[in-house]
Amino acid sequence: MTSLQKIICAAWLSFSFVACSNPEADRALIDASKSGNIEILNLAISDWGNVDAKGGKLMATPLHYSIVHGHTPIVERLLDKGADVKATDANGETPLHDAATFGRIEVVTMLLAHKADVNALTPDEKTSLDYAIDANVEKVIELLQQNGGKTGAELSIHVAARRSDKKAIQRHLDNRVDINLLDESGSTPVDYANKLDYKDTAEFLRKRGGKTSSELNLSKNKN
């Protein structure tokens, strides 16, 4: 990027940051985030590199890569420059999911301080707490829970049914969640248990008043 281009970008930055980005600097940012080279990172940032640029096999941001590769000073620098803590990679994972997976408690603390969504869900309905539990990282599990972290099953009775998590289902019922609550697709928890052939879960739900959406519609028509 030429000096003139930099001057123009500086003048119009508040209107169009994308137009001022530098693809070469973006690539350098991602590489520096993987290698931990903070000098290259700073140079790339000063050359109009986008701290939220996505690249690599995972189509992830520099923040994702710096966390995965364990470069905490890079993470801190990116956060100072306003990196998006809610950005997702090709797998739908946020930086907090990565930090939880690798047990990086210091980074988890930083991300939460920068307003990361502790209960952000991946496409397969997993939160950072799910990832920490899968990785058996006790300190991270405790920290996430202290900050309101829940598993995907705890967030939704429908997710609990899809995972055949009867304990989570019971917790929802104890909290007065409607056992026949319809989700965005118009399905009840029993619908999902039946669809996935979770017979025990379907029976568990039915004993507590659970019905399929078809049964609910039939009852409405009779009334």
C-alpha positions as CSV (number, residue, x, y, z in Angstrom):
1,M,0.0,0.0,0.0
2,T,1.5,3.3,-1.0
3,S,1.8,6.4,1.2
4,L,-1.0,8.1,-0.7
5,Q,-3.3,5.2,-0.3
6,K,-2.6,5.2,3.5
7,I,-3.4,8.9,3.7
8,I,-6.7,8.3,1.8
9,C,-7.6,5.4,4.0
10,A,-6.9,7.4,7.1
11,A,-9.3,10.0,5.9
12,W,-12.0,7.6,5.1
13,L,-11.4,4.9,7.7
14,S,-14.6,5.5,9.7
15,F,-16.6,5.0,6.5
16,S,-15.0,2.0,4.9
17,F,-12.4,-0.1,6.7
18,V,-12.6,-3.0,4.2
19,A,-11.5,-0.8,1.3
20,C,-8.4,0.1,3.3
21,S,-7.3,-3.5,4.1
22,N,-4.1,-4.9,2.7
23,P,-4.3,-8.5,1.6
24,E,-0.5,-9.0,2.0
25,A,-0.6,-7.6,5.5
26,D,-3.6,-9.8,6.3
27,R,-1.6,-12.9,5.4
28,A,1.3,-11.7,7.4
29,L,-1.0,-11.2,10.4
30,I,-2.2,-14.8,10.2
31,D,1.3,-16.2,9.8
32,A,2.6,-14.1,12.7
33,S,-0.3,-15.3,14.8
34,K,0.6,-18.9,14.1
35,S,4.4,-18.4,14.7
36,G,4.1,-16.0,17.6
37,N,6.3,-13.3,16.0
38,I,5.0,-10.2,17.6
39,E,7.3,-7.9,15.6
40,I,5.9,-9.1,12.3
41,L,2.4,-8.9,13.8
42,N,2.9,-5.2,14.7
43,L,4.3,-4.4,11.3
44,A,1.3,-6.1,9.6
45,I,-1.1,-4.1,11.8
46,S,0.7,-0.8,11.0
47,D,0.5,-1.7,7.3
48,W,-3.3,-1.8,7.5
49,G,-3.6,-5.5,8.2
50,N,-7.1,-6.5,9.3
51,V,-7.0,-8.1,12.7
52,D,-10.2,-10.0,11.9
53,A,-9.0,-11.3,8.5
54,K,-9.8,-14.9,7.9
55,G,-7.5,-17.4,6.2
56,G,-5.9,-20.8,6.3
57,K,-7.5,-24.2,6.2
58,L,-9.9,-23.3,9.0
59,M,-10.8,-19.9,7.6
60,A,-10.0,-18.6,11.1
61,T,-8.9,-15.2,12.4
62,P,-5.5,-14.3,13.8
63,L,-7.1,-14.5,17.2
64,H,-8.1,-18.1,16.7
65,Y,-4.7,-19.1,15.4
66,S,-2.8,-17.4,18.2
67,I,-4.9,-19.2,20.8
68,V,-4.5,-22.6,19.1
69,H,-0.8,-22.2,18.9
70,G,-0.5,-20.9,22.4
71,H,0.9,-17.4,21.8
72,T,-0.6,-15.4,24.7
73,P,1.2,-12.2,24.0
74,I,-0.2,-12.2,20.5
75,V,-3.7,-12.8,21.8
76,E,-3.3,-9.8,24.2
77,R,-2.0,-7.6,21.4
78,L,-4.9,-8.6,19.1
79,L,-7.4,-7.9,21.8
80,D,-5.9,-4.5,22.4
81,K,-6.3,-3.8,18.7
82,G,-10.0,-4.7,18.9
83,A,-10.0,-8.2,17.5
84,D,-13.5,-9.7,17.3
85,V,-14.0,-12.1,20.2
86,K,-17.2,-13.4,18.6
87,A,-15.7,-14.3,15.2
88,T,-16.3,-17.9,14.0
89,D,-14.1,-20.1,11.9
90,A,-15.2,-22.6,9.3
91,N,-16.4,-25.0,12.0
92,G,-18.5,-22.3,13.7
93,E,-16.1,-22.1,16.7
94,T,-15.3,-18.9,18.5
95,P,-11.9,-18.1,20.0
96,L,-13.4,-19.0,23.4
97,H,-14.1,-22.5,22.1
98,D,-10.5,-22.9,21.1
99,A,-9.2,-21.5,24.4
100,A,-11.5,-24.0,26.3
101,T,-10.3,-26.9,24.2
102,F,-6.7,-26.2,24.9
103,G,-7.1,-25.4,28.5
104,R,-5.7,-21.9,28.2
105,I,-7.2,-20.4,31.3
106,E,-5.4,-17.1,31.1
107,V,-6.7,-16.6,27.6
108,V,-10.2,-17.6,28.7
109,T,-10.0,-14.9,31.3
110,M,-8.9,-12.3,28.8
111,L,-11.7,-13.3,26.3
112,L,-14.4,-13.1,29.0
113,A,-13.1,-9.7,30.1
114,H,-13.5,-8.6,26.4
115,K,-17.2,-9.7,26.5
116,A,-16.9,-13.0,24.7
117,D,-20.2,-14.9,24.5
118,V,-19.7,-17.6,27.1
119,N,-22.6,-19.6,25.7
120,A,-22.1,-19.2,22.0
121,L,-23.2,-22.4,20.2
122,T,-21.4,-24.1,17.3
123,P,-23.5,-25.6,14.5
124,D,-23.6,-28.9,16.4
125,E,-24.9,-27.0,19.5
126,K,-21.8,-27.1,21.7
127,T,-20.7,-24.3,23.9
128,S,-17.2,-23.5,25.2
129,L,-18.2,-25.4,28.4
130,D,-19.0,-28.5,26.3
131,Y,-15.5,-28.2,24.8
132,A,-13.8,-27.8,28.2
133,I,-15.7,-30.9,29.5
134,D,-14.7,-32.9,26.5
135,A,-11.1,-31.9,27.1
136,N,-11.4,-32.6,30.9
137,V,-9.9,-29.2,31.8
138,E,-11.2,-28.7,35.3
139,K,-10.0,-25.1,35.9
140,V,-11.5,-23.9,32.7
141,I,-14.8,-25.7,33.4
142,E,-14.9,-24.0,36.8
143,L,-14.1,-20.5,35.4
144,L,-16.7,-20.8,32.6
145,Q,-19.4,-21.9,35.0
146,Q,-18.5,-19.0,37.4
147,N,-19.2,-16.7,34.4
148,G,-22.5,-18.2,33.5
149,G,-21.3,-20.9,31.2
150,K,-23.7,-23.7,30.4
151,T,-23.6,-26.8,28.1
152,G,-25.7,-26.8,25.0
153,A,-28.1,-29.3,26.6
154,E,-28.5,-26.9,29.6
155,L,-29.4,-24.0,27.3
156,S,-32.2,-25.8,25.5
157,I,-34.5,-28.6,26.3
158,H,-34.6,-29.5,22.6
159,V,-30.8,-29.9,22.6
160,A,-31.0,-32.0,25.7
161,A,-33.5,-34.3,23.9
162,R,-31.3,-34.5,20.8
163,R,-28.4,-35.6,23.1
164,S,-30.6,-37.9,25.1
165,D,-29.5,-36.0,28.3
166,K,-32.2,-36.9,30.7
167,K,-30.6,-35.0,33.6
168,A,-30.5,-31.8,31.6
169,I,-34.1,-32.4,30.6
170,Q,-35.1,-32.8,34.2
171,R,-33.3,-29.6,35.1
172,H,-35.3,-27.7,32.4
173,L,-38.5,-29.2,33.8
174,D,-37.6,-28.2,37.3
175,N,-37.2,-24.7,36.0
176,R,-40.7,-24.8,34.6
177,V,-39.7,-25.1,31.0
178,D,-42.7,-26.3,28.9
179,I,-42.1,-29.9,28.0
180,N,-44.0,-29.4,24.8
181,L,-42.2,-26.2,23.8
182,L,-42.0,-25.8,20.0
183,D,-38.7,-24.8,18.5
184,E,-38.1,-22.8,15.3
185,S,-38.9,-25.8,13.2
186,G,-42.1,-26.5,15.1
187,S,-40.8,-29.6,16.8
188,T,-41.1,-30.7,20.4
189,P,-38.5,-32.6,22.5
190,V,-40.4,-35.8,22.0
191,D,-40.3,-35.3,18.2
192,Y,-36.5,-35.2,18.4
193,A,-36.2,-38.2,20.7
194,N,-38.4,-40.2,18.3
195,K,-36.5,-39.1,15.2
196,L,-33.2,-40.1,16.7
197,D,-34.7,-43.4,18.1
198,Y,-33.9,-42.5,21.7
199,K,-36.6,-44.7,23.1
200,D,-35.7,-44.3,26.7
201,T,-35.6,-40.5,26.3
202,A,-39.0,-40.5,24.5
203,E,-40.5,-42.6,27.3
204,F,-38.9,-40.3,29.9
205,L,-40.5,-37.3,28.3
206,R,-43.9,-38.9,27.7
207,K,-44.1,-39.9,31.4
208,R,-43.8,-36.2,32.2
209,G,-46.5,-35.1,29.7
210,G,-44.4,-34.9,26.5
211,K,-46.1,-35.1,23.2
212,T,-45.3,-34.9,19.5
213,S,-46.2,-31.8,17.5
214,S,-48.7,-33.9,15.6
215,E,-50.4,-34.9,18.9
216,L,-50.5,-31.2,20.0
217,N,-52.1,-30.2,16.7
218,L,-54.7,-32.9,17.0
219,S,-55.6,-31.8,20.5
220,K,-56.0,-28.2,19.3
221,N,-58.3,-29.3,16.4
222,K,-60.5,-31.3,18.8
223,N,-60.9,-28.2,20.9
